Amino acid sequence: MEVAQITGFQIIQLIVMMAVGFIGFKTKIITKEGNKLLSKMILYVFTPVVLFVSYQKPFSMQLLNDLGVCFLLSILIFVVSFIFAYFTIVKKHGKNFEIEEIEVVFSNCGFVGIPLAAALFGDYGILYVTSFITIFNLVLWTYGISIFSGKFGKKQFFKAFINPCLIAVFLGFIFFIFQIKLPNLLLAPLQSVSNSYVPLAMIIIGCSLAQASFSDLFKNKRVFLISFYRLIAIPIIYIIVCIPLRGLVNEDILLVMYIAAACPAAATGPMFSEIYDKDTVYASSIVCISTIFSAITIPAIMYLQSMI
C-alpha cells in the first residue's frame, strides 16, 4: 500500500509538470518545433547522460548480480508481452495490427519509468531501469522495426547497437566494472543535467497531449482496448508470472520491473508509423490515451501487486 501511495504522489507531481508543458504549448510559449527540439535533446543528450551517471556507483558483486537479474526480468517482460500480443493482435491480423503490436509490447519506460524509478528508489532505481531500456532498444531496433518494414537483416541488427542510449549504458557499465570515477569537475555538471531530465521529459509529454484532439481521441473504442492491454493486462500477467520469484529476488528490483511493465504505450509507434506510412493518428491516439490513464493505472497496479 505504501509503495502505491508513493507512486500516486509521484504521478501527481509528474502530472503537474505535464500541465506546465500543456499550458506552455496552448499559450504558444512552446511551439511545435520547440517541442520537437526538446524531444531530440531528451533522446540524444539527457537520457544518455542519465543512464551513464547512474553507473557511477561503487562496485560490488551484489550490485552486479542485481543488474544481471534486471536483464533477465526485462527479457521476461518482453516474452510475456510478445506472447500476449500474438494471441490478441497478431494472430487476428486485423487493421493496423503492426501499430497495435508495437504499442502493446513496448512501454514508454524512458519518459515515465525513469522518473518514477528515480523518485521511488533514487539512482539505484535508474540503474535497474537501464537494464530494461537496454533490452528495449535491442528488441525495438531489430524485431520492432521489422514489424513495420517487413524485413530483418544484419543492417537492422547492428543498427540497434549504434544509438546514444546503448552507447551510454555500455560506457557506464565499463566505468562501473573498472571503477573509473569521473572527477567532480565533470560529474557535478553531468548530475545537474541528469536532475533536469524528469521535468523536461514531463513538459514534452504535456506538449504532445496539448496537440491532440480530445474529441477525436475518445471516438475510437479500439484505442481504449489497446490501452487496456498495455496498462492493465500486460502488467497483471507479469506480476502473476513473477510471484514464484518473491523472496528470491530483491523486492526493489521487482517493483522497478512492475513499473516498467505498467508504463503507457511508447512514442516509437507514431514515429515508425510516420516513417512507414501507417496510421500515425491512430498510433498517437493510443499513446495519448494510455499516457492519460496511466496516472490512475500505475498506482493501481502497484497497489494490486502488494495484495496478490
VOGU-3710 file (C-alpha; in Angstrom, 3 decimals, decimal comma):
1> mevaqitgfq> 0,000/0,000/0,000  2,832/2,397/0,894  4,511/1,943/-2,499  1,161/2,579/-4,223  0,692/5,804/-2,226  4,219/6,995/-3,005  3,693/6,122/-6,675  0,406/8,021/-6,702  2,084/11,044/-5,109  4,884/10,951/-7,682
11> iiqlivmmav> 2,358/10,592/-10,517  0,586/13,739/-9,283  3,891/15,627/-9,370  4,541/14,367/-12,884  1,045/15,469/-13,941  1,760/18,976/-12,624  4,959/19,036/-14,697  2,999/17,794/-17,712  0,476/20,599/-17,114  3,317/23,124/-17,419
21> gfigfktkii> 4,107/21,765/-20,879  0,396/21,593/-21,797  -0,203/25,228/-20,803  3,079/26,342/-22,367  2,065/24,840/-25,713  -1,529/26,087/-25,612  -0,325/29,625/-24,847  2,207/29,289/-27,706  5,182/29,864/-25,395  6,406/26,461/-26,599
31> tkegnkllsk> 5,995/25,835/-30,316  5,673/22,532/-32,152  9,207/22,989/-33,488  10,451/23,850/-29,997  8,889/20,694/-28,563  10,481/18,653/-31,335  13,894/20,101/-30,466  13,323/19,404/-26,763  12,403/15,811/-27,642  15,655/15,388/-29,554
41> milyvftpvv> 17,588/16,888/-26,645  15,970/14,429/-24,239  16,538/11,455/-26,531  20,096/12,181/-27,679  21,563/14,179/-24,756  19,677/13,980/-21,455  18,721/10,279/-21,489  22,278/9,075/-22,288  23,653/11,339/-19,527  21,090/9,983/-17,025
51> lfvsyqkpfs> 21,972/6,392/-17,937  25,728/6,971/-17,808  25,689/8,854/-14,485  23,584/6,093/-12,897  26,582/3,731/-13,270  28,873/5,982/-11,225  28,475/3,675/-8,223  30,935/1,773/-6,009  31,410/-1,726/-7,419  30,029/-4,721/-5,564
61> mqllndlgvc> 29,253/-8,272/-6,659  25,776/-7,876/-5,181  25,043/-4,886/-7,407  26,471/-6,719/-10,425  24,218/-9,694/-9,643  21,253/-7,320/-9,267  21,930/-5,911/-12,749  22,073/-9,428/-14,167  18,714/-10,209/-12,561  17,288/-6,980/-14,019
71> fllsilifvv> 18,362/-8,005/-17,523  16,703/-11,413/-17,154  13,482/-9,916/-15,748  13,448/-7,337/-18,574  13,662/-10,138/-21,131  10,791/-11,858/-19,318  8,648/-8,712/-19,701  9,115/-8,821/-23,467  8,454/-12,571/-23,637  5,152/-12,081/-21,779
81> sfifayftiv> 4,260/-9,061/-23,949  5,037/-10,767/-27,267  3,065/-13,907/-26,377  0,088/-11,811/-25,262  0,265/-9,603/-28,381  0,491/-12,651/-30,653  -2,751/-14,218/-29,410  -4,734/-10,961/-29,030  -3,495/-8,964/-32,035  -1,045/-10,592/-34,465
91> kkhgknfeie> -2,922/-13,882/-34,876  -6,098/-11,984/-35,827  -4,127/-9,850/-38,311  -6,621/-7,019/-38,197  -6,306/-3,458/-39,470  -3,296/-1,596/-38,034  -2,059/-4,757/-36,285  1,554/-3,514/-36,660  0,795/-0,354/-34,681  -1,168/-2,264/-32,049
101> eievvfsncg> 1,568/-4,861/-31,551  4,224/-2,170/-31,098  2,092/-0,213/-28,624  1,189/-3,296/-26,575  4,722/-4,706/-26,426  6,771/-1,518/-25,944  6,177/0,788/-22,986  7,246/4,389/-22,539  9,713/3,471/-19,805  12,173/6,210/-20,758
111> fvgiplaaal> 9,851/9,162/-20,226  7,651/7,695/-17,480  9,584/4,753/-15,979  12,843/6,581/-15,274  11,174/9,474/-13,386  9,111/7,067/-11,285  12,011/4,724/-10,550  14,192/7,710/-9,663  11,533/9,134/-7,354  10,941/5,811/-5,580
121> fgdygilyvt> 14,453/4,321/-5,442  16,890/7,092/-6,382  19,931/6,405/-8,550  19,648/2,660/-7,986  16,143/2,737/-9,443  17,522/4,403/-12,574  20,299/1,803/-12,713  17,740/-1,013/-12,622  15,655/0,658/-15,348  18,698/0,904/-17,632
131> sfitifnlvl> 18,602/-2,890/-17,943  15,063/-2,707/-19,285  15,928/0,182/-21,621  18,905/-1,771/-22,993  16,714/-4,766/-23,873  14,017/-2,354/-25,110  16,374/-0,762/-27,636  17,803/-4,078/-28,823  14,339/-5,534/-29,432  12,870/-2,292/-30,827
141> wtygisifsg> 15,562/-1,694/-33,450  15,619/-5,330/-34,559  12,287/-7,113/-34,299  10,283/-3,932/-33,631  11,313/-2,207/-36,823  10,827/-5,441/-38,803  7,117/-5,385/-37,823  6,709/-2,217/-39,888  9,300/-2,785/-42,620  8,534/-6,458/-43,157
151> kfgkkqffka> 12,240/-7,298/-43,305  15,043/-8,047/-40,906  18,754/-8,347/-41,603  22,269/-7,632/-40,390  21,887/-3,903/-41,028  18,929/-3,628/-38,627  20,678/-5,828/-36,062  23,901/-3,806/-35,937  21,996/-0,503/-36,075  20,358/-1,480/-32,782
161> finpcliavf> 23,742/-1,188/-31,064  24,535/2,249/-32,501  22,339/4,653/-30,567  23,239/7,115/-27,792  21,363/5,258/-25,044  23,058/1,897/-25,591  26,457/3,560/-26,018  25,912/5,393/-22,705  24,919/2,134/-20,984  27,967/0,322/-22,420
171> lgfiffifqi> 30,383/3,084/-21,346  28,703/3,408/-17,960  28,968/-0,341/-17,377  32,692/-0,326/-18,321  33,286/2,572/-15,916  31,362/0,681/-13,215  33,252/-2,616/-13,667  36,693/-0,976/-13,712  35,694/1,660/-11,167  36,658/4,604/-13,358
181> klpnlllapl> 35,395/7,590/-11,428  34,829/10,916/-13,143  36,381/13,903/-11,375  33,841/16,053/-9,588  34,539/18,856/-12,076  32,859/16,659/-14,746  30,481/14,600/-12,622  28,776/17,573/-10,908  27,567/19,259/-14,147  26,519/15,873/-15,589
191> qsvsnsyvpl> 24,478/15,222/-12,445  22,850/18,636/-12,874  21,884/17,696/-16,427  20,605/14,359/-15,123  18,480/16,077/-12,449  16,703/18,200/-15,089  15,647/15,108/-17,072  12,375/14,449/-15,245  10,740/17,903/-15,560  11,842/18,256/-19,188
201> amiiigcsla> 10,504/14,813/-20,096  7,145/15,596/-18,494  6,938/19,012/-20,184  7,459/17,308/-23,553  4,646/14,824/-22,883  2,422/17,737/-21,827  3,160/19,499/-25,113  2,322/16,322/-27,037  -1,003/15,970/-25,229  -1,781/19,622/-25,994
211> qasfsdlfkn> -1,587/18,815/-29,719  -4,179/16,032/-29,504  -7,818/16,495/-30,444  -9,553/15,066/-27,399  -12,913/14,792/-29,168  -11,303/12,536/-31,803  -9,319/10,576/-29,227  -12,420/9,303/-27,456  -14,269/8,219/-30,629  -12,224/5,094/-31,416
221> krvflisfyr> -13,089/2,345/-28,915  -10,186/0,218/-30,197  -7,790/2,784/-28,713  -9,163/2,030/-25,248  -8,861/-1,731/-25,762  -5,185/-1,462/-26,774  -4,570/0,907/-23,846  -6,203/-1,656/-21,542  -3,858/-4,339/-22,861  -0,835/-2,071/-22,308
231> liaipiiyii> -1,777/-0,617/-18,911  -3,671/-3,454/-17,199  -3,394/-6,854/-18,889  0,384/-6,981/-19,503  1,468/-5,806/-16,006  -1,026/-8,094/-14,227  0,141/-11,146/-16,191  3,758/-10,175/-15,497  3,109/-9,785/-11,766  1,478/-13,233/-11,649
241> vciplrglvn> 4,404/-14,776/-13,563  6,843/-13,204/-11,070  5,069/-14,481/-7,931  7,408/-17,530/-7,603  10,379/-15,106/-7,618  9,309/-13,259/-4,483  11,770/-13,845/-1,691  14,404/-14,891/-4,225  14,784/-11,505/-5,943  15,425/-8,080/-4,403
251> edillvmyia> 11,983/-6,536/-3,820  13,089/-3,127/-5,164  14,113/-4,780/-8,444  10,716/-6,441/-8,808  8,939/-3,152/-8,093  11,006/-1,323/-10,728  10,211/-4,087/-13,257  6,495/-3,816/-12,419  6,701/-0,084/-13,152  8,468/-0,778/-16,465
261> aacpaaatgp> 5,741/-3,255/-17,414  2,942/-0,854/-16,406  4,115/2,263/-18,279  1,959/3,695/-21,103  2,478/2,984/-24,803  5,822/4,028/-26,274  6,137/7,077/-28,504  8,003/4,933/-31,056  4,673/3,786/-32,517  3,803/7,169/-34,059
271> mfseiydkdt> 7,439/7,616/-35,138  7,537/4,309/-37,040  4,032/4,949/-38,395  5,225/8,233/-39,886  8,282/6,615/-41,484  6,436/3,607/-42,932  3,215/5,405/-43,971  0,927/3,798/-41,410  -1,927/5,416/-39,472  0,017/7,986/-37,424
281> vyassivcis> -3,139/9,491/-35,917  -4,220/6,101/-34,577  -0,765/5,423/-33,113  -0,670/8,879/-31,489  -4,157/8,341/-30,044  -3,028/5,166/-28,275  -0,003/6,964/-26,833  -2,117/9,906/-25,613  -4,937/7,845/-24,084  -2,597/5,375/-22,379
291> tifsaitipa> -0,479/8,240/-21,011  -3,539/9,985/-19,570  -4,939/6,851/-17,909  -1,533/5,703/-16,625  -1,892/8,352/-13,914  -4,579/6,074/-12,440  -3,473/2,622/-13,558  0,192/2,687/-12,430  -0,649/3,415/-8,745  -3,484/0,840/-9,031
301> imylqsmi> -1,077/-1,799/-10,379  1,428/-1,066/-7,615  -1,344/-1,442/-5,048  -2,566/-4,659/-6,669  0,896/-6,249/-6,599  1,049/-5,686/-2,854  -2,285/-7,506/-2,439  -1,517/-10,578/-4,577
//
